[in-house]
């Protein structure tokens, strides 16, 4: 007879994992009653291979005859705890903090030798020079707090108290810099809100006091956001390349994403001298996280890579990125990825001069929910469609589309003022192209997206 999932898991646990599981069950947050914890201890002991007992025999010994009818309920409850424990072990962000708390629990249970082993393990792992997490210093804080209680004299307690303060201060500074940087980094916004800037000033002395590698890297991230210069970019890139395995992959991805967004900012102001870094960092981002935790294809990166490749006339590279998107999309969980694959395909076909095929693809795309739901992509496609109509010499359609788009831009509350102005400038110049009115493209260059500028320049006879 096949064994239950609970028994199957218990039989495969290593001795240390069995001990950890018992203490995990005793944590108040798991809300496991003392009675069930007793059942768990018996199950773990009796399920050892050396006992040679079947699952049925084990349960009858644990619950006894009068309580055997509650087996399924007890088993289900304990299995949920086991799943949480396994999830904790699989988690990349929290095991060290869990081990520190586990050490405290072991210590409170008067298992001094086991507590000492756990304390040493946490210290070694927290100070290791690879696969580090931001939570390392929080784990050390818990350990020093525990050691204060274990100390046998006041001198040791004072020393541990200082270490405890240092660990907590370091944890605070790292997260202060990280969170402020992350808020500024979202949507490629390279600025820091005034209130956050005041926080940085308020804690400047504490920030200067902490001299660990994590804080040094966070400072370079903040410098990149504030200064937006190539020196800050190169310094952060150098630090990352010299320490590729210092952080766990999740944090590596954050750092690379910051660098990548700086490249996005530069290309958005028509500076393509950084293109090689741009493509390299984009590839690294995709290698670390091709699919987001929610199961979505990392579309913003792919879209930016494809668009920039087109802007520098590297159509073959744009096609390569599209083919990569095709492969990644097959493993994604959501339908959104299929819609955006049409978007990328239409862009590449248009860049290759296959206007009829591009028009067919975009006509499929505008029938998707994604086209109506996200104004950013709607505007992107509407502008591509209007370019297509211009290239196909359907000028009457172009003129009517210009009026339709202007009306939409004015009424859409989701589009930012800056984006609205970019789109309006493009439509204004496009109208002049259709009506053969002269204009100076270079004067308008900074009021256009790089893609719009490149397209107008390639199709106008205006002498620049």
VEXDREN-2710 file (C-alpha; in Angstrom, 1 decimal):
% VEXDREN-2710
k/r/px/py/pz
1/UNK/0.0/0.0/0.0
2/UNK/1.4/3.4/-1.0
3/UNK/2.4/5.7/1.9
4/UNK/0.9/9.1/2.5
5/UNK/2.8/12.2/1.5
6/UNK/3.6/13.1/5.1
7/UNK/5.2/9.7/5.8
8/UNK/7.1/9.8/2.6
9/UNK/8.6/13.1/3.5
10/UNK/9.4/12.1/7.1
11/UNK/11.2/9.0/6.0
12/UNK/13.6/11.0/3.8
13/UNK/14.6/13.6/6.3
14/UNK/18.2/13.7/7.6
15/UNK/18.8/13.5/11.4
16/UNK/19.6/17.2/11.7
17/UNK/16.5/18.1/9.6
18/UNK/14.3/16.0/11.9
19/UNK/15.6/18.0/14.9
20/UNK/15.1/21.3/13.1
21/UNK/11.5/20.3/12.2
22/UNK/10.6/19.6/15.8
23/UNK/11.8/23.0/16.9
24/UNK/10.1/24.6/13.8
25/UNK/6.8/23.1/15.0
26/UNK/7.3/24.6/18.4
27/UNK/7.5/28.1/17.1
28/UNK/4.4/30.1/18.2
29/UNK/3.7/31.4/14.7
30/UNK/3.0/27.8/13.5
31/UNK/0.2/27.4/16.1
32/UNK/0.8/23.7/16.7
33/UNK/-0.6/22.4/20.0
34/UNK/1.7/20.6/22.5
35/UNK/-0.4/17.5/21.9
36/UNK/0.3/17.5/18.2
37/UNK/4.0/18.3/18.8
38/UNK/4.1/15.1/20.9
39/UNK/2.6/13.2/18.0
40/UNK/5.2/14.7/15.7
41/UNK/8.1/13.6/17.9
42/UNK/6.7/10.0/18.0
43/UNK/6.1/9.9/14.2
44/UNK/9.7/11.1/13.5
45/UNK/11.1/8.5/15.9
46/UNK/9.0/5.6/14.7
47/UNK/9.4/6.4/11.0
48/UNK/13.1/5.8/11.1
49/UNK/14.0/3.1/8.6
50/UNK/15.8/1.1/11.3
51/UNK/12.4/0.4/13.0
52/UNK/10.9/-1.3/9.9
53/UNK/7.3/-0.2/10.8
54/UNK/4.6/0.3/8.2
55/UNK/2.7/3.6/8.2
56/UNK/-0.5/1.9/9.6
57/UNK/1.5/0.4/12.5
58/UNK/3.1/3.8/13.3
59/UNK/-0.2/5.6/13.4
60/UNK/-1.7/3.0/15.7
61/UNK/1.2/3.4/18.1
62/UNK/1.0/7.2/18.0
63/UNK/-2.7/7.7/18.3
64/UNK/-3.7/4.5/20.1
65/UNK/-7.0/2.8/19.3
66/UNK/-9.4/5.3/20.8
67/UNK/-7.9/8.3/18.8
68/UNK/-7.1/6.4/15.6
69/UNK/-10.2/7.8/13.9
70/UNK/-8.7/11.3/14.0
71/UNK/-5.7/10.1/11.9
72/UNK/-6.6/11.9/8.7
73/UNK/-7.2/15.2/10.5
74/UNK/-4.0/15.1/12.5
75/UNK/-2.0/14.0/9.4
76/UNK/-3.4/16.9/7.3
77/UNK/-2.5/19.4/10.0
78/UNK/1.0/18.1/10.5
79/UNK/1.6/17.9/6.7
80/UNK/0.8/21.7/6.4
81/UNK/3.5/22.4/8.9
82/UNK/5.9/20.2/7.1
83/UNK/5.2/22.0/3.8
84/UNK/5.9/25.4/5.5
85/UNK/9.2/24.0/6.9
86/UNK/10.2/22.7/3.4
87/UNK/9.2/26.0/1.9
88/UNK/11.4/27.8/4.4
89/UNK/14.3/25.5/3.5
90/UNK/13.8/26.2/-0.2
91/UNK/13.6/30.0/0.4
92/UNK/16.7/31.9/-0.6
93/UNK/16.0/34.9/1.6
94/UNK/15.2/33.6/5.0
95/UNK/17.1/30.4/6.0
96/UNK/19.9/32.3/7.9
97/UNK/17.4/34.3/10.0
98/UNK/15.4/31.1/10.7
99/UNK/18.6/29.4/11.9
100/UNK/19.3/32.3/14.2
101/UNK/15.8/32.0/15.7
102/UNK/16.1/28.3/15.8
103/UNK/19.3/28.7/17.9
104/UNK/17.4/30.8/20.4
105/UNK/14.7/28.1/20.6
106/UNK/17.3/25.4/21.1
107/UNK/19.0/27.5/23.8
108/UNK/15.7/28.0/25.6
109/UNK/15.2/24.2/25.6
110/UNK/18.5/23.9/27.6
111/UNK/20.2/22.1/24.7
112/UNK/23.4/24.1/25.1
113/UNK/25.6/22.1/22.8
114/UNK/23.1/22.1/19.9
115/UNK/22.6/25.9/20.4
116/UNK/26.4/26.5/20.3
117/UNK/26.6/24.5/17.0
118/UNK/23.8/26.6/15.5
119/UNK/25.3/29.9/16.7
120/UNK/28.6/29.0/15.0
121/UNK/26.9/28.0/11.8
122/UNK/25.0/31.3/11.6
123/UNK/28.2/33.3/12.2
124/UNK/30.2/31.5/9.6
125/UNK/27.4/31.7/7.0
126/UNK/26.6/35.3/7.7
127/UNK/30.3/36.3/7.2
128/UNK/30.9/34.2/4.2
129/UNK/32.2/36.1/1.1
130/UNK/29.6/34.7/-1.3
131/UNK/25.9/34.2/-1.8
132/UNK/25.2/36.9/0.8
133/UNK/21.7/38.3/1.5
134/UNK/20.6/41.6/3.0
135/UNK/19.2/39.6/6.0
136/UNK/22.7/38.4/7.1
137/UNK/23.1/41.2/9.6
138/UNK/19.6/40.7/11.0
139/UNK/20.6/37.0/11.7
140/UNK/23.8/38.2/13.4
141/UNK/21.7/40.6/15.5
142/UNK/19.6/37.7/16.8
143/UNK/22.7/35.7/17.5
144/UNK/24.4/38.5/19.5
145/UNK/21.1/39.0/21.4
146/UNK/21.1/35.4/22.3
147/UNK/24.8/35.4/23.3
148/UNK/24.1/38.3/25.7
149/UNK/21.8/36.0/27.6
150/UNK/24.4/33.2/27.5
151/UNK/27.2/35.5/28.7
152/UNK/28.7/34.7/32.1
153/UNK/30.0/38.2/33.0
154/UNK/29.2/41.9/32.3
155/UNK/32.3/42.5/30.2
156/UNK/31.2/39.9/27.7
157/UNK/27.6/41.3/27.7
158/UNK/28.8/44.8/26.9
159/UNK/30.9/43.5/24.1
160/UNK/28.0/41.5/22.6
161/UNK/25.7/44.5/23.1
162/UNK/28.1/46.6/20.9
163/UNK/28.1/43.8/18.3
164/UNK/24.4/43.7/18.4
165/UNK/24.1/47.4/17.8
166/UNK/26.6/47.2/14.9
167/UNK/24.7/44.3/13.3
168/UNK/21.3/46.1/13.6
169/UNK/22.7/49.4/12.4
170/UNK/24.2/47.7/9.4
171/UNK/21.0/45.9/8.6
172/UNK/19.1/49.3/8.9
173/UNK/21.5/51.2/6.7
174/UNK/21.6/48.6/3.9
175/UNK/17.8/48.5/3.7
176/UNK/17.5/52.3/3.9
177/UNK/19.7/52.7/0.9
178/UNK/18.2/49.8/-0.9
179/UNK/14.6/50.8/-0.5
180/UNK/15.2/54.4/-1.4
181/UNK/17.1/53.3/-4.5
182/UNK/14.5/50.8/-5.5
183/UNK/11.7/53.4/-5.3
184/UNK/13.7/55.7/-7.5
185/UNK/14.6/52.9/-9.8
186/UNK/11.1/51.9/-10.7
187/UNK/9.9/52.8/-14.1
188/UNK/13.4/54.2/-14.9
189/UNK/12.7/57.3/-12.7
190/UNK/16.2/58.7/-11.9
191/UNK/15.4/61.0/-9.0
192/UNK/14.9/60.8/-5.3
193/UNK/11.9/62.3/-3.6
194/UNK/12.6/65.2/-1.2
195/UNK/11.4/63.3/1.8
196/UNK/13.7/60.4/1.1
197/UNK/16.6/62.8/0.5
198/UNK/15.9/64.2/4.0
199/UNK/16.1/60.7/5.4
200/UNK/19.5/60.2/3.8
201/UNK/20.7/63.5/5.4
202/UNK/19.3/62.6/8.8
203/UNK/21.1/59.2/8.9
204/UNK/24.3/60.4/7.0
205/UNK/26.6/60.0/10.1
206/UNK/25.3/56.4/10.6
207/UNK/25.7/55.6/6.9
208/UNK/29.3/56.9/7.0
209/UNK/30.0/54.9/10.1
210/UNK/29.1/51.5/8.5
211/UNK/31.9/50.3/6.3
212/UNK/31.0/46.9/4.9
213/UNK/30.9/45.8/1.3
214/UNK/27.1/45.7/1.1
215/UNK/26.8/49.4/2.2
216/UNK/29.6/50.3/-0.2
217/UNK/27.6/48.8/-3.1
218/UNK/24.4/50.5/-2.0
219/UNK/26.1/53.8/-1.9
220/UNK/27.3/53.3/-5.5
221/UNK/23.7/52.5/-6.5
222/UNK/22.4/55.7/-4.9
223/UNK/25.3/57.7/-6.5
224/UNK/24.2/56.3/-9.9
225/UNK/20.6/57.5/-9.3
226/UNK/21.6/61.0/-8.1
227/UNK/24.4/61.8/-10.4
228/UNK/23.3/59.9/-13.5
229/UNK/26.9/60.0/-14.8
230/UNK/29.1/57.5/-16.5
231/UNK/31.7/57.5/-13.7
232/UNK/29.1/56.2/-11.2
233/UNK/27.9/53.7/-13.8
234/UNK/31.4/52.4/-14.4
235/UNK/32.2/52.2/-10.6
236/UNK/29.1/50.1/-9.9
237/UNK/29.6/47.9/-12.9
238/UNK/33.3/47.3/-11.8
239/UNK/32.2/46.4/-8.3
240/UNK/29.6/43.9/-9.6
241/UNK/32.0/42.3/-12.1
242/UNK/34.7/41.9/-9.4
243/UNK/32.2/40.3/-7.0
244/UNK/29.8/38.3/-9.3
245/UNK/29.0/35.7/-6.6
246/UNK/29.1/38.0/-3.5
247/UNK/25.3/38.3/-3.4
248/UNK/22.6/35.7/-3.9
249/UNK/21.1/35.7/-7.5
250/UNK/18.0/37.7/-6.5
251/UNK/20.2/40.6/-5.3
252/UNK/22.6/40.2/-8.3
253/UNK/19.5/40.8/-10.5
254/UNK/18.6/44.0/-8.6
255/UNK/22.1/45.4/-9.2
256/UNK/22.2/44.5/-12.8
257/UNK/18.7/45.9/-13.3
258/UNK/19.9/49.3/-11.8
259/UNK/22.8/49.3/-14.3
260/UNK/20.5/48.4/-17.1
261/UNK/18.0/51.1/-16.3
262/UNK/20.8/53.7/-16.5
263/UNK/21.4/52.4/-20.0
264/UNK/17.7/52.8/-20.8
265/UNK/17.9/56.4/-19.5
266/UNK/20.8/57.1/-21.8
267/UNK/19.2/55.6/-24.9
268/UNK/16.0/57.6/-24.1
269/UNK/18.0/60.8/-24.5
270/UNK/19.4/59.6/-27.8
271/UNK/22.8/58.5/-26.4
272/UNK/23.6/55.1/-28.0
273/UNK/27.4/55.2/-27.1
274/UNK/26.5/52.8/-24.2
275/UNK/24.8/50.3/-26.5
276/UNK/27.3/47.5/-25.9
277/UNK/26.9/47.7/-22.1
278/UNK/23.1/48.0/-22.7
279/UNK/22.8/44.7/-24.6
280/UNK/25.3/42.9/-22.3
281/UNK/23.4/43.9/-19.1
282/UNK/20.0/43.1/-20.8
283/UNK/21.3/39.6/-21.5
284/UNK/22.5/39.2/-17.9
285/UNK/19.0/40.2/-16.6
286/UNK/17.3/37.7/-18.8
287/UNK/19.8/35.0/-17.8
288/UNK/19.1/35.6/-14.1
289/UNK/15.3/36.1/-14.4
290/UNK/13.8/35.3/-17.8
291/UNK/10.4/34.6/-16.1
292/UNK/9.2/36.9/-13.2
293/UNK/8.0/35.3/-9.9
294/UNK/4.5/35.8/-11.2
295/UNK/5.1/33.6/-14.3
296/UNK/5.4/36.5/-16.7
297/UNK/8.0/36.9/-19.4
298/UNK/10.5/39.7/-18.5
299/UNK/8.8/41.9/-21.2
300/UNK/10.2/45.4/-20.4
301/UNK/13.7/44.2/-20.9
302/UNK/13.0/42.4/-24.1
303/UNK/11.0/45.2/-25.5
304/UNK/13.8/47.7/-24.7
305/UNK/16.5/45.5/-26.2
306/UNK/14.5/45.0/-29.4
307/UNK/13.7/48.7/-29.7
308/UNK/17.3/49.8/-29.1
309/UNK/18.7/47.2/-31.6
310/UNK/16.3/48.7/-34.2
311/UNK/17.4/52.2/-33.3
312/UNK/21.1/51.4/-34.0
313/UNK/20.1/49.6/-37.2
314/UNK/21.1/46.2/-36.0
315/UNK/18.0/44.5/-37.2
316/UNK/19.6/41.0/-37.0
317/UNK/20.2/41.5/-33.3
318/UNK/16.6/42.7/-32.9
319/UNK/15.5/39.5/-34.6
320/UNK/17.7/37.4/-32.3
321/UNK/16.1/39.0/-29.2
322/UNK/12.6/38.3/-30.7
323/UNK/13.5/34.6/-31.3
324/UNK/14.7/34.5/-27.6
325/UNK/11.3/35.9/-26.6
326/UNK/9.6/33.2/-28.5
327/UNK/11.5/30.5/-26.6
328/UNK/10.9/32.2/-23.2
329/UNK/7.2/32.7/-23.9
330/UNK/6.7/29.0/-24.3
331/UNK/7.5/28.5/-20.6
332/UNK/5.5/31.4/-19.3
333/UNK/2.2/30.8/-17.5
334/UNK/0.1/33.8/-18.6
335/UNK/-1.6/34.8/-21.8
336/UNK/-0.2/38.3/-21.5
337/UNK/3.1/36.9/-22.8
338/UNK/1.5/35.7/-26.1
339/UNK/0.0/39.2/-26.7
340/UNK/3.3/40.9/-26.2
341/UNK/5.0/38.4/-28.5
342/UNK/2.8/39.8/-31.2
343/UNK/3.9/43.3/-30.3
344/UNK/7.6/42.4/-30.6
345/UNK/7.0/40.4/-33.9
346/UNK/5.3/43.4/-35.4
347/UNK/8.1/45.7/-34.5
348/UNK/10.8/43.4/-36.0
349/UNK/8.8/42.8/-39.2
350/UNK/8.3/46.6/-39.6
351/UNK/12.1/47.2/-39.1
352/UNK/12.8/44.5/-41.7
353/UNK/10.6/46.5/-44.2
354/UNK/7.9/43.8/-44.3
355/UNK/5.1/46.3/-44.0
356/UNK/2.2/44.1/-45.1
357/UNK/3.2/41.3/-42.7
358/UNK/3.7/43.8/-39.9
359/UNK/0.3/45.3/-40.4
360/UNK/-1.3/41.8/-40.3
361/UNK/0.5/41.1/-36.9
362/UNK/-0.5/44.4/-35.4
363/UNK/-4.1/44.0/-36.5
364/UNK/-4.1/40.7/-34.4
365/UNK/-2.5/42.5/-31.5
366/UNK/-5.1/45.3/-31.3
367/UNK/-7.8/42.6/-30.8
368/UNK/-6.2/41.5/-27.5
369/UNK/-7.2/42.8/-24.1
370/UNK/-3.6/43.9/-23.5
371/UNK/-3.9/46.6/-26.2
372/UNK/-6.8/48.3/-24.5
373/UNK/-5.7/47.7/-20.9
374/UNK/-2.2/49.3/-21.1
375/UNK/-2.1/52.8/-22.6
376/UNK/1.7/52.7/-23.0
377/UNK/1.6/49.7/-25.4
378/UNK/-1.6/51.0/-27.1
379/UNK/0.3/54.2/-28.0
380/UNK/3.3/52.3/-29.2
381/UNK/1.2/50.2/-31.5
382/UNK/-1.0/53.1/-32.7
383/UNK/2.1/55.0/-33.6
384/UNK/3.6/52.0/-35.5
385/UNK/0.3/51.6/-37.3
386/UNK/0.3/55.2/-38.3
387/UNK/3.9/54.9/-39.6
388/UNK/2.8/51.9/-41.6
389/UNK/0.0/53.8/-43.2
390/UNK/2.4/56.6/-44.1
391/UNK/4.9/54.2/-45.6
392/UNK/2.0/52.6/-47.6
393/UNK/1.0/56.1/-48.7
394/UNK/-2.4/56.0/-47.1
395/UNK/-2.3/59.7/-46.3
396/UNK/-6.0/60.2/-45.6
397/UNK/-5.9/57.4/-43.0
398/UNK/-2.8/59.0/-41.5
399/UNK/-4.6/62.4/-41.1
400/UNK/-7.7/60.9/-39.5
401/UNK/-5.5/58.7/-37.2
402/UNK/-3.6/61.8/-36.1
403/UNK/-6.8/63.5/-34.9
404/UNK/-8.0/60.3/-33.2
405/UNK/-4.7/59.8/-31.4
406/UNK/-4.5/63.5/-30.3
407/UNK/-8.0/63.1/-28.8
408/UNK/-7.0/59.9/-27.0
409/UNK/-3.8/61.4/-25.6
410/UNK/-5.6/64.4/-24.2
411/UNK/-8.2/62.2/-22.5
412/UNK/-6.0/59.5/-21.1
413/UNK/-5.2/60.0/-17.4
414/UNK/-2.7/57.2/-17.2
415/UNK/-0.2/58.8/-19.6
416/UNK/2.3/61.1/-17.9
417/UNK/2.6/64.7/-19.0
418/UNK/6.1/64.0/-20.5
419/UNK/4.9/61.1/-22.5
420/UNK/1.9/63.1/-23.8
421/UNK/4.3/65.8/-25.0
422/UNK/6.5/63.3/-26.7
423/UNK/3.6/61.8/-28.6
424/UNK/2.1/65.2/-29.5
425/UNK/5.4/66.4/-30.9
426/UNK/5.6/63.3/-33.1
427/UNK/2.0/63.8/-34.4
428/UNK/2.7/67.5/-35.0
429/UNK/5.7/66.7/-37.2
430/UNK/3.9/63.8/-38.9
431/UNK/1.1/66.2/-40.0
432/UNK/3.7/68.6/-41.5
433/UNK/5.2/65.6/-43.4
434/UNK/1.9/64.7/-44.9
435/UNK/1.0/68.3/-45.8
436/UNK/4.6/69.0/-47.0
437/UNK/5.3/71.8/-44.6
438/UNK/8.9/72.5/-43.6
439/UNK/10.3/72.0/-40.1
440/UNK/13.6/71.8/-38.3
441/UNK/13.9/68.2/-37.0
442/UNK/17.1/68.9/-34.9
443/UNK/15.3/71.6/-32.8
444/UNK/12.7/69.0/-31.9
445/UNK/15.1/66.1/-31.4
446/UNK/15.0/66.2/-27.5
447/UNK/11.2/66.3/-27.7
448/UNK/11.0/63.0/-29.5
449/UNK/11.7/59.4/-28.6
450/UNK/14.9/58.0/-30.2
451/UNK/12.7/55.7/-32.4
452/UNK/10.4/58.6/-33.5
453/UNK/13.4/60.8/-34.3
454/UNK/15.1/58.0/-36.3
455/UNK/12.0/57.2/-38.3
456/UNK/11.2/60.9/-39.2
457/UNK/14.8/61.5/-40.1
458/UNK/14.8/58.5/-42.5
459/UNK/11.7/59.7/-44.3
460/UNK/12.0/63.4/-44.5
461/UNK/13.9/65.5/-47.1
462/UNK/14.5/68.3/-44.6
463/UNK/18.1/69.4/-44.6
464/UNK/19.5/69.2/-41.2
END
